[in-house]
Amino acid sequence: MAEVIRVKPTHDGTYTVYRGTLALICGLTRLQAERYEASLTGQKLAAVA
């Protein structure tokens, strides 16, 4: 089963990117977090192809 990559807001107004239950990176703006998430999703798709 593939681990879900998701972006969640934190109490201080920044965002954290998670893979499953593991926090990959934190302290990002929403735009940065969404771009990071998209880059991970793109890497995952390229690995499958």
KAQUI-V922119 format. One record per pair of residues at least 4 apart in sequence whose ideal C-beta (glycine too) atoms are under 8 Angstrom apart, sorted by the first residue. I is the first residue (numbers start at 0). J is the second residue. Records with the same first field share a line. If there is no record, write none. Layout:
# KAQUI-V922119
I = J + J
This chain:
# KAQUI-V922119
1 = 43
2 = 18 + 19
3 = 17 + 18 + 19
4 = 16 + 17 + 18 + 36 + 39 + 40 + 43
5 = 16 + 17 + 36
6 = 14 + 15 + 16 + 17 + 29 + 32 + 33 + 36
7 = 14 + 15 + 17
8 = 12 + 13 + 14 + 29
9 = 13 + 14 + 15 + 25
13 = 25 + 26 + 27 + 28
14 = 25 + 27 + 28 + 29 + 31 + 32
15 = 22 + 23 + 24 + 25 + 26 + 27 + 32
16 = 22 + 23 + 24 + 25 + 27 + 32 + 35 + 36 + 39
17 = 21 + 22 + 23
18 = 23 + 39
23 = 35 + 39
24 = 32 + 35
27 = 31 + 32 + 35
28 = 32
29 = 33
30 = 34
31 = 35
32 = 36
33 = 37
34 = 38
35 = 39
36 = 40
37 = 41
38 = 42
39 = 43
40 = 44
41 = 45
42 = 46
43 = 47
44 = 48
